[in-house]
Amino acid sequence: MPDKVLLEMKEIEIQFPGVKALDKVDFNLRAGEIHSLLGENGAGKSTLIKCLTGVNHMDAGVILLDGKEIRPQSPQHAIELGISTVYQEVNLCPNLTVAENIFVGRQPMRRGQIDWKTINSRARELMARFHQDIDVTRPLSYYSTAVQQMVAIARAVDVQAKILILDEPTSSLDDNEVSLLFNVMNELKAEGLGIIFITHFLDQVYAVSDRMTILRNGHLVGTYGVEELSRVELVTLMVGKDIDTIFNLKRAEVPGDAPYMLKATHIGAPGQVDDITVTLKKGELIGFAGLLGSGRTETAELLFGAKRLASGELEVDGQKADIRSPYDALMRGMAFCPEDRKRDGIIGDLSIRENIALAVQARRGFLRPLSRAEQNELADKYIKALGIATPDAEKKIGELSGGNQQKVILARWMATQPKVLILDEPTRGIDIGAKAEIQRLMLEMCGDGVSVVFISSELDEIIRCSNRVIVMRDREKVAELDGETCTQPQILRIIAEGAAAAGGEAE
């Protein structure tokens, strides 16, 4: 392991109104190492990184880069110092070309004009360095999330970065894309770059990191080599509780004579999914398992009317339902938490109160506005019920951690008292404690008679929570398994081989 200390952050303190976000936190990064920064949502990870990148200004402490004290005043100032960040949501311009995104704001000039030939040539060389043989003159939006992240990394490295911060870079990537990213990270590490890796995927921490630093409630828990802690020990330190206590969950019990709340018979749409049949009883939780692109999200969107059915029929609560839009689904007692909470779920500039009230207001109609008192009552009820960490309901939802944003979206739909709740990746990008809380909320809702469709890429939580598991592959349903008896190896085998591996479809 390299010994040269590249970055030192000593006794960092940051105070926000009513809360001490960081309390004498130490962190150091060596040249040529991958150092994971870990902790639950609200532990202080983002605050520490924002301090390093000039977004937040520290109240006390010292930052040393190459032994010299620095005080980043803005993200641009941090970049000039050699500190670059690639965020979970790629922060580039999708309408510009790949080459333009890499060089925007620092384009090579020739005779007073932008030198496009040099820009495109250098962009091709950079992307080839990151194993991407792509047309750099195409708009960034043409390419997948994985390619867009490589473009963001290429830009970060090309500005002569000494430190690269990767904030949840793998949350939207499949296994092959994660492997490619890790290869690139290891190549940059070998060149002497210091990499700070923020993730909630603990397997990835052990796969790629040299050391890890754990924060909890704004305090430093400790810094460890990856070989020093087992996964169970790591989770216990992050959460401050034993792992068995965290996941002490009981799957919902569904009576055999429970009525069907949702029946989807041979539904499909061209380019979305083909001939899917799904049933869901009152108080039942069914999980959808499959790789990215398997058709899980498309099925959910068809059920909720976010995409139009081309074939098949829907019944909700025993009645045929012609669902042509999300509004139709809402009026039928359905609710939907989308996969991309930042793009499709939250309205970042509105308050928690306003975000929670949205769905109730939509169902009520905008000619009958909720009073401020009614909004406050809803917000206060669900902030308390879901344990949303906020000083009050007027805080902007965009300022909350990912786990708390997810709880607000859940609160929005719980406030409508739905019969059927569809949750698409509700635990993606949040810490293990918040995952357990959301899983517990799902099962409590099932106990209250709500029927839940649960989509997740994490098979362990699908198995833990589901009464039945629908396995998707190539936009088709290839198996249906009893949640009591299905295992992770069994699901993986079916995903890899199709329905034949399951011996046909279980009903």
C-alpha positions as CSV (number, residue, x, y, z in Angstrom):
1,M,0.0,0.0,0.0
2,P,1.3,3.5,-0.9
3,D,2.7,5.5,2.0
4,K,2.6,9.1,0.6
5,V,-0.2,11.1,2.3
6,L,-1.9,13.1,-0.4
7,L,-4.7,14.6,1.6
8,E,-5.2,15.3,5.3
9,M,-8.4,16.6,6.9
10,K,-7.9,17.3,10.6
11,E,-10.6,17.9,13.2
12,I,-13.2,19.2,10.7
13,E,-16.2,20.8,12.3
14,I,-19.4,22.0,10.5
15,Q,-22.4,23.4,12.3
16,F,-25.8,23.8,10.7
17,P,-28.8,25.4,12.5
18,G,-29.8,23.0,15.2
19,V,-27.3,20.3,14.4
20,K,-23.6,19.7,14.4
21,A,-23.0,17.9,11.1
22,L,-19.3,17.1,11.7
23,D,-17.6,17.0,15.0
24,K,-13.8,16.9,15.0
25,V,-13.6,14.5,12.0
26,D,-10.3,13.3,10.7
27,F,-9.7,11.8,7.2
28,N,-6.6,11.1,5.1
29,L,-6.0,9.8,1.6
30,R,-2.8,8.4,0.2
31,A,-1.6,8.8,-3.3
32,G,-2.4,5.6,-5.3
33,E,-5.1,4.3,-3.0
34,I,-8.9,3.7,-3.2
35,H,-10.3,4.8,0.2
36,S,-14.0,4.1,0.9
37,L,-16.0,6.7,2.9
38,L,-18.9,4.9,4.6
39,G,-21.8,5.5,6.9
40,E,-25.5,5.7,7.0
41,N,-27.4,8.6,5.4
42,G,-26.9,11.6,7.6
43,A,-23.6,10.2,9.0
44,G,-21.7,13.2,7.5
45,K,-20.2,11.7,4.3
46,S,-21.7,14.3,2.0
47,T,-21.0,17.1,4.3
48,L,-17.3,16.1,4.5
49,I,-17.1,15.9,0.7
50,K,-18.8,19.2,0.3
51,C,-16.3,20.7,2.7
52,L,-13.4,19.3,0.5
53,T,-15.0,20.5,-2.7
54,G,-15.8,24.0,-1.5
55,V,-19.6,23.7,-1.3
56,N,-19.7,23.9,2.5
57,H,-17.2,26.0,4.5
58,M,-15.9,24.4,7.7
59,D,-16.3,26.1,11.1
60,A,-13.0,24.6,12.4
61,G,-10.3,22.3,11.2
62,V,-7.5,22.2,8.6
63,I,-7.2,20.6,5.1
64,L,-3.7,19.8,3.8
65,L,-3.1,18.8,0.1
66,D,0.5,17.7,-0.6
67,G,1.4,19.1,2.9
68,K,0.1,22.6,2.1
69,E,-3.0,24.1,3.7
70,I,-5.9,24.7,1.4
71,R,-9.4,26.2,1.8
72,P,-11.6,25.4,-1.2
73,Q,-14.0,28.3,-1.7
74,S,-16.1,26.7,-4.5
75,P,-16.3,23.5,-6.6
76,Q,-14.4,25.3,-9.4
77,H,-11.7,26.4,-6.9
78,A,-11.5,22.7,-5.8
79,I,-11.0,21.6,-9.4
80,E,-8.3,24.1,-9.8
81,L,-6.6,22.7,-6.7
82,G,-6.8,19.2,-8.3
83,I,-9.9,17.8,-6.6
84,S,-12.6,16.5,-9.0
85,T,-15.9,14.8,-8.2
86,V,-18.2,12.5,-10.2
87,Y,-21.6,12.2,-8.7
88,Q,-24.3,9.5,-8.8
89,E,-26.4,11.6,-11.2
90,V,-23.9,12.5,-13.9
91,N,-23.6,16.3,-13.8
92,L,-23.0,17.0,-17.5
93,C,-24.9,18.4,-20.4
94,P,-26.8,15.7,-22.3
95,N,-27.5,17.9,-25.3
96,L,-23.8,18.6,-25.9
97,T,-21.5,16.1,-27.6
98,V,-19.1,13.8,-25.6
99,A,-16.2,15.9,-26.7
100,E,-17.9,19.2,-25.8
101,N,-18.7,17.8,-22.3
102,I,-15.1,16.9,-21.7
103,F,-13.7,20.3,-22.8
104,V,-16.5,22.7,-22.0
105,G,-15.2,25.8,-20.4
106,R,-11.6,25.1,-21.4
107,Q,-11.8,24.5,-25.2
108,P,-8.5,24.7,-27.1
109,M,-8.4,27.7,-29.4
110,R,-6.7,28.3,-32.7
111,R,-6.6,31.8,-34.4
112,G,-9.4,33.0,-32.1
113,Q,-11.7,30.1,-32.9
114,I,-12.5,26.9,-31.1
115,D,-10.2,24.1,-32.4
116,W,-12.8,21.4,-33.0
117,K,-10.4,19.1,-34.6
118,T,-8.1,19.0,-31.6
119,I,-11.1,18.7,-29.2
120,N,-12.5,15.7,-31.0
121,S,-9.1,14.1,-31.4
122,R,-8.1,14.5,-27.7
123,A,-11.6,13.3,-26.7
124,R,-11.2,10.1,-28.7
125,E,-7.8,9.5,-27.1
126,L,-9.2,10.1,-23.6
127,M,-12.2,7.8,-24.1
128,A,-9.9,5.1,-25.5
129,R,-7.9,5.3,-22.4
130,F,-11.1,4.4,-20.5
131,H,-11.8,1.5,-22.9
132,Q,-14.6,3.4,-24.7
133,D,-14.5,3.2,-28.5
134,I,-17.3,5.6,-29.2
135,D,-18.2,8.5,-31.5
136,V,-17.3,11.6,-29.4
137,T,-19.3,13.8,-31.8
138,R,-22.6,12.3,-30.8
139,P,-24.7,13.9,-28.0
140,L,-24.0,12.6,-24.5
141,S,-27.7,11.6,-24.2
142,Y,-27.1,9.0,-26.9
143,Y,-25.1,6.8,-24.5
144,S,-25.8,4.7,-21.5
145,T,-25.3,5.9,-17.9
146,A,-22.1,3.8,-17.7
147,V,-20.6,5.6,-20.7
148,Q,-21.7,9.0,-19.4
149,Q,-19.9,8.2,-16.1
150,M,-16.8,7.4,-18.0
151,V,-17.1,10.7,-19.8
152,A,-17.4,12.5,-16.4
153,I,-14.3,10.6,-15.1
154,A,-12.4,11.4,-18.3
155,R,-13.2,15.1,-17.8
156,A,-12.2,14.9,-14.2
157,V,-8.9,13.3,-14.9
158,D,-8.1,15.5,-17.8
159,V,-8.2,18.6,-15.6
160,Q,-5.1,17.3,-13.9
161,A,-6.9,15.9,-10.8
162,K,-4.8,14.6,-7.9
163,I,-7.9,13.4,-6.1
164,L,-11.0,11.8,-7.7
165,I,-14.2,11.6,-5.6
166,L,-16.7,9.0,-6.9
167,D,-20.1,9.5,-5.2
168,E,-22.3,6.4,-5.6
169,P,-21.0,5.8,-9.1
170,T,-22.3,2.2,-9.4
171,S,-26.0,2.6,-8.3
172,S,-27.3,2.5,-11.9
173,L,-24.8,0.1,-13.5
174,D,-25.0,-3.6,-14.2
175,D,-22.3,-6.1,-13.2
176,N,-20.3,-5.8,-16.4
177,E,-20.3,-2.0,-16.2
178,V,-19.3,-2.1,-12.5
179,S,-16.3,-4.4,-13.5
180,L,-15.3,-1.9,-16.2
181,L,-15.5,1.0,-13.7
182,F,-13.4,-0.9,-11.2
183,N,-10.7,-1.7,-13.9
184,V,-10.5,2.0,-14.7
185,M,-10.3,2.9,-10.9
186,N,-7.4,0.5,-10.5
187,E,-5.6,1.9,-13.5
188,L,-5.9,5.4,-12.1
189,K,-4.8,4.2,-8.7
190,A,-1.7,2.7,-10.3
191,E,-0.9,6.1,-11.8
192,G,-0.9,7.6,-8.3
193,L,-4.3,9.2,-8.2
194,G,-6.0,9.2,-4.8
195,I,-9.6,8.0,-5.1
196,I,-12.4,8.5,-2.5
197,F,-15.1,6.0,-3.1
198,I,-18.6,6.5,-1.6
199,T,-21.0,3.6,-1.9
200,H,-23.7,1.7,-0.1
201,F,-22.8,-1.6,-1.8
202,L,-20.5,-3.2,0.8
203,D,-19.4,-6.1,-1.5
204,Q,-17.9,-3.4,-3.8
205,V,-16.1,-1.8,-0.8
206,Y,-14.3,-5.1,-0.3
207,A,-13.8,-5.7,-4.0
208,V,-11.9,-2.5,-4.8
209,S,-10.9,-0.6,-1.7
210,D,-7.6,-0.4,0.2
211,R,-8.9,1.3,3.3
212,M,-12.3,2.5,4.7
213,T,-13.3,5.3,7.0
214,I,-16.6,5.0,8.9
215,L,-18.7,8.0,10.1
216,R,-21.7,7.9,12.3
217,N,-23.9,10.8,13.3
218,G,-21.2,13.3,12.4
219,H,-18.4,11.6,14.3
220,L,-15.5,9.5,13.2
221,V,-15.9,5.8,14.1
222,G,-12.5,4.8,12.7
223,T,-10.3,4.1,9.7
224,Y,-9.5,0.4,8.9
225,G,-7.8,-1.7,6.2
226,V,-10.4,-3.8,4.4
227,E,-8.8,-6.9,5.8
228,E,-9.4,-5.7,9.4
229,L,-13.2,-5.9,9.5
230,S,-15.7,-8.5,8.4
231,R,-18.9,-7.4,6.7
232,V,-20.9,-8.0,9.9
233,E,-18.4,-6.0,11.9
234,L,-18.5,-3.2,9.3
235,V,-22.3,-3.0,9.4
236,T,-22.4,-3.0,13.2
237,L,-19.9,-0.1,13.3
238,M,-21.8,1.9,10.7
239,V,-25.2,1.5,12.3
240,G,-24.3,1.1,15.9
241,K,-26.5,-2.0,16.2
242,D,-26.1,-5.7,15.8
243,I,-27.0,-6.9,12.2
244,D,-29.6,-9.4,13.5
245,T,-31.4,-6.5,15.2
246,I,-31.4,-4.4,12.1
247,F,-33.0,-7.1,9.9
248,N,-35.4,-8.7,12.4
249,L,-38.2,-8.6,9.9
250,K,-41.2,-10.9,9.5
251,R,-42.7,-11.6,6.1
252,A,-46.4,-10.7,5.9
253,E,-48.9,-13.6,6.3
254,V,-51.6,-13.8,3.6
255,P,-54.7,-15.9,4.2
256,G,-55.5,-18.3,1.4
257,D,-58.9,-16.8,0.9
258,A,-57.6,-13.2,0.7
259,P,-59.2,-11.3,-2.2
260,Y,-57.2,-10.3,-5.2
261,M,-56.4,-6.6,-5.3
262,L,-54.6,-6.6,-8.6
263,K,-54.9,-8.9,-11.7
264,A,-52.9,-8.2,-14.8
265,T,-53.7,-10.7,-17.5
266,H,-51.4,-11.1,-20.6
267,I,-50.4,-7.4,-20.5
268,G,-47.8,-6.1,-22.9
269,A,-46.6,-3.3,-25.1
270,P,-44.2,-3.3,-28.1
271,G,-40.6,-2.7,-26.9
272,Q,-41.6,-2.8,-23.3
273,V,-42.7,-6.3,-22.1
274,D,-44.4,-9.3,-23.7
275,D,-47.4,-11.2,-22.3
276,I,-47.1,-10.7,-18.5
277,T,-49.6,-12.2,-16.1
278,V,-49.4,-11.1,-12.5
279,T,-51.8,-11.5,-9.5
280,L,-51.6,-9.8,-6.2
281,K,-53.7,-10.5,-3.1
282,K,-54.7,-8.2,-0.3
283,G,-51.8,-7.7,2.1
284,E,-49.4,-9.6,-0.2
285,L,-45.9,-8.5,-1.2
286,I,-44.6,-9.8,-4.5
287,G,-41.0,-9.1,-5.6
288,F,-39.7,-8.6,-9.1
289,A,-36.2,-9.9,-9.7
290,G,-34.1,-9.6,-12.8
291,L,-31.2,-7.8,-14.3
292,L,-31.3,-4.1,-15.4
293,G,-33.3,-4.1,-18.7
294,S,-35.2,-7.3,-17.9
295,G,-38.5,-5.5,-18.0
296,R,-39.2,-5.0,-14.3
297,T,-39.6,-1.2,-14.5
298,E,-41.5,-1.4,-17.7
299,T,-44.0,-3.8,-16.1
300,A,-44.5,-1.5,-13.2
301,E,-45.1,1.5,-15.5
302,L,-47.7,-0.5,-17.5
303,L,-49.5,-1.4,-14.3
304,F,-49.6,2.2,-13.2
305,G,-50.5,3.8,-16.5
306,A,-47.1,5.6,-16.9
307,K,-46.9,3.6,-20.2
308,R,-49.9,2.6,-22.3
309,L,-51.0,-1.1,-22.5
310,A,-51.2,-2.4,-26.1
311,S,-52.7,-5.8,-25.0
312,G,-54.1,-7.5,-22.0
313,E,-56.5,-6.6,-19.2
314,L,-56.2,-5.1,-15.7
315,E,-58.5,-5.6,-12.6
316,V,-58.1,-3.6,-9.4
317,D,-60.0,-4.6,-6.3
318,G,-62.2,-7.0,-8.3
319,Q,-63.2,-4.5,-11.0
320,K,-62.0,-4.2,-14.6
321,A,-59.8,-1.1,-14.8
322,D,-59.1,0.9,-17.9
323,I,-55.9,2.6,-16.8
324,R,-54.6,5.0,-19.4
325,S,-52.6,7.4,-17.2
326,P,-51.1,7.6,-13.7
327,Y,-54.2,9.7,-12.7
328,D,-56.5,6.8,-13.6
329,A,-54.3,4.5,-11.4
330,L,-54.4,7.0,-8.5
331,M,-58.2,7.3,-8.7
332,R,-58.3,3.4,-8.5
333,G,-56.3,3.4,-5.3
334,M,-52.9,2.7,-6.8
335,A,-49.6,4.4,-5.9
336,F,-46.1,4.2,-7.5
337,C,-42.7,5.2,-6.2
338,P,-40.5,5.4,-9.3
339,E,-36.9,4.1,-9.7
340,D,-35.2,7.5,-10.2
341,R,-36.4,9.5,-7.2
342,K,-34.5,12.6,-8.2
343,R,-35.8,12.7,-11.7
344,D,-39.3,11.3,-11.3
345,G,-40.1,11.4,-7.6
346,I,-39.1,14.5,-5.6
347,I,-39.5,18.1,-6.5
348,G,-36.3,19.3,-5.0
349,D,-37.1,23.0,-4.5
350,L,-40.4,22.3,-2.7
351,S,-40.6,21.6,1.0
352,I,-41.2,18.3,2.6
353,R,-44.7,19.4,3.4
354,E,-45.5,20.3,-0.2
355,N,-43.9,17.0,-1.5
356,I,-46.0,14.9,0.9
357,A,-49.2,16.7,0.0
358,L,-48.9,16.4,-3.8
359,A,-50.6,13.1,-4.4
360,V,-53.5,13.7,-2.0
361,Q,-54.0,17.1,-3.7
362,A,-53.9,15.5,-7.2
363,R,-56.6,13.0,-6.3
364,R,-58.7,15.7,-4.6
365,G,-58.5,18.0,-7.6
366,F,-56.8,21.4,-7.8
367,L,-60.1,23.2,-7.6
368,R,-60.3,22.0,-3.9
369,P,-56.9,22.9,-2.5
370,L,-55.7,21.5,0.7
371,S,-55.5,24.1,3.4
372,R,-52.2,24.9,5.0
373,A,-53.5,23.3,8.2
374,E,-54.3,20.0,6.4
375,Q,-50.9,20.0,4.7
376,N,-49.2,20.5,8.1
377,E,-51.2,17.7,9.6
378,L,-50.3,15.3,6.9
379,A,-46.6,16.3,6.9
380,D,-46.3,16.1,10.7
381,K,-48.1,12.7,10.8
382,Y,-45.8,11.1,8.3
383,I,-42.6,12.7,9.4
384,K,-43.2,11.2,12.8
385,A,-44.5,7.8,11.5
386,L,-41.6,7.3,9.1
387,G,-38.9,8.9,11.3
388,I,-37.9,11.4,8.6
389,A,-34.8,13.2,9.9
390,T,-35.5,16.9,9.5
391,P,-35.8,19.9,11.8
392,D,-39.3,20.7,10.4
393,A,-41.6,20.2,7.4
394,E,-40.5,23.3,5.7
395,K,-37.0,22.1,4.8
396,K,-36.5,21.6,1.1
397,I,-36.6,17.9,0.2
398,G,-33.6,18.4,-2.1
399,E,-31.5,19.1,1.1
400,L,-32.3,15.7,2.7
401,S,-30.3,12.5,2.5
402,G,-31.3,9.9,-0.1
403,G,-32.9,7.7,2.5
404,N,-35.0,10.5,3.9
405,Q,-36.0,11.6,0.4
406,Q,-37.2,8.1,-0.2
407,K,-39.2,8.2,3.0
408,V,-40.9,11.4,1.9
409,I,-41.9,9.8,-1.4
410,L,-43.3,6.9,0.6
411,A,-45.2,9.3,2.8
412,R,-46.7,11.0,-0.2
413,W,-48.3,7.8,-1.4
414,M,-49.1,6.4,2.1
415,A,-51.1,9.6,2.6
416,T,-53.4,8.5,-0.2
417,Q,-54.2,5.3,1.7
418,P,-53.5,3.1,-1.4
419,K,-54.9,-0.4,-2.0
420,V,-51.9,-1.3,-4.2
421,L,-48.4,0.2,-3.8
422,I,-45.7,-0.3,-6.5
423,L,-42.1,0.4,-5.3
424,D,-39.4,0.4,-7.9
425,E,-35.9,0.2,-6.3
426,P,-37.0,2.0,-3.1
427,T,-33.7,1.1,-1.3
428,R,-31.3,2.0,-4.1
429,G,-28.5,4.3,-3.0
430,I,-29.4,4.4,0.7
431,D,-27.6,3.1,3.7
432,I,-28.3,-0.3,5.3
433,G,-30.2,1.2,8.3
434,A,-32.5,3.1,6.0
435,K,-33.0,0.0,3.9
436,A,-34.1,-2.0,6.9
437,E,-36.5,0.8,7.9
438,I,-38.1,0.9,4.4
439,Q,-38.4,-2.9,4.3
440,R,-40.1,-2.8,7.7
441,L,-42.5,-0.1,6.5
442,M,-43.4,-2.2,3.5
443,L,-44.2,-5.2,5.6
444,E,-46.2,-3.1,8.1
445,M,-48.3,-1.8,5.3
446,C,-48.9,-5.3,4.1
447,G,-50.1,-6.1,7.6
448,D,-52.5,-3.2,7.3
449,G,-53.9,-4.7,4.1
450,V,-52.0,-2.8,1.5
451,S,-50.8,-5.0,-1.5
452,V,-47.2,-4.2,-2.5
453,V,-45.2,-4.8,-5.7
454,F,-41.5,-4.5,-4.8
455,I,-38.7,-4.2,-7.4
456,S,-35.1,-4.5,-6.3
457,S,-31.7,-5.5,-7.8
458,E,-30.7,-6.8,-4.4
459,L,-31.9,-10.4,-4.3
460,D,-31.4,-10.8,-0.5
461,E,-34.0,-8.2,0.2
462,I,-36.4,-9.6,-2.4
463,I,-36.1,-13.0,-0.8
464,R,-36.4,-11.6,2.7
465,C,-39.6,-9.6,2.1
466,S,-41.6,-11.3,-0.6
467,N,-44.4,-13.8,-0.4
468,R,-43.8,-14.6,-4.1
469,V,-41.0,-13.7,-6.5
470,I,-41.5,-13.0,-10.2
471,V,-38.3,-13.5,-12.1
472,M,-37.9,-11.4,-15.3
473,R,-35.5,-12.1,-18.2
474,D,-35.4,-10.4,-21.6
475,R,-38.6,-8.5,-21.0
476,E,-40.5,-11.7,-20.2
477,K,-41.7,-13.4,-17.0
478,V,-39.7,-16.6,-16.9
479,A,-40.6,-18.0,-13.4
480,E,-42.7,-17.4,-10.4
481,L,-41.4,-18.7,-7.0
482,D,-42.7,-19.1,-3.5
483,G,-40.9,-16.5,-1.4
484,E,-40.7,-19.0,1.5
485,T,-38.7,-21.6,-0.5
486,C,-36.8,-19.6,-3.2
487,T,-33.0,-18.9,-2.8
488,Q,-30.5,-16.6,-4.3
489,P,-28.7,-19.3,-6.3
490,Q,-32.1,-20.5,-7.7
491,I,-33.0,-17.0,-8.9
492,L,-29.6,-16.4,-10.4
493,R,-29.8,-19.7,-12.3
494,I,-33.2,-18.8,-13.7
495,I,-32.0,-15.4,-14.7
496,A,-29.0,-16.9,-16.4
497,E,-30.7,-19.8,-18.2
498,G,-34.4,-18.8,-18.5
499,A,-37.5,-20.7,-17.5
500,A,-36.0,-24.1,-18.4
501,A,-33.7,-23.9,-15.4
502,A,-36.7,-23.5,-13.1
503,G,-38.4,-26.6,-14.6
504,G,-41.2,-24.4,-16.0
505,E,-43.1,-21.7,-14.4
506,A,-44.6,-22.2,-10.9
507,E,-48.1,-21.0,-10.3
